[in-house]
């Protein structure tokens, strides 16, 4: 275990950040599940409403460094493509 004050503080911060990141990732996974279920259930109105909120969440996570920006783009692209394909 660390013994310097700065190392102890860094450890406390890392624990807080890890928990915050876990909560964000959990929120993202749940949002993706909801949208995918709406798309599969032909609920396009619900999927389009959820898409706007999910894209906002994805962008926040990418800006904070929780997920990579390429991963964020990939999530957004695949969701919008699936919705567009179902709508057509």
N, C-alpha and C positions, 0 to 999 in steps of 0.2 A: 504494500500500500504506500501511496505517496506520503511524504512527511512535510514538504514545504507548503506554506500557506497558499502560494499561487497554484501549486499542483492540486491541492485539495479543492480549491475553488474551481479549477478547470474540470476536475472530476464531477463536482456537483453540477456544473453547467452542462457537461456532456450527458448526464442522466436526465436532466430536464429536456434537453434538445432531443434525446432519443425518444422520450415519451411523447413529445409534441409531434415528432416525425411519424411515430407509429399511429397516432390519432389521425393525422392527415392521410396517411396511406390507407388506413381503414375506411375513412370517409370516401376516398377515391374508389376503392374496391366496391363498396356498397353502392355508390352512385353508378358505377359501370354495370353492376349486376341489374340494377333497376332499369336502366335504359335498354340493356340487352334483352331483358325479359319483356319490356314494352314492345320492342321491335319484333321479337319472336311471336308475341301475342297480337300482332297487327294493331297495336294501340299507337298509331303514328302521332296523334295529337299529344299524348302523354310523353312520347319519346322526344318530340321536338321541344316541349317545354323543359324537360329534364336536361336536354342537350345544352341549352344556354347556361344553366347553372353548373353543369359538369365541366364545360369548357372553361368557365371562370375559375373553378376549383383547380383544374389542370394547370392553367396559366399561373395561378398563385403558387402552386407547388413547384413549378419549373423556375419561377423567379426566385424562390427561396432556396433552390438547390436540393429540394427533397427528391425530385425526379429529374432526370436529364432532359434538356430541352428537345432533343431529338425524340425521346420517348414520349414527351408531351405532344409533339407534332404528330407522332404516329397514332397515339390514342385518338386525337381529334379527327385526324384524317379517316381512320377506320370507322369511327362512329358516324361521321357525316356521310360517308360512302354507303354504309349499311342503310341509313335512313333514306337516302336518295334512291337507292336500289329498290327498297320496299315501296316508296311512294310512286315509282314509275310503273 
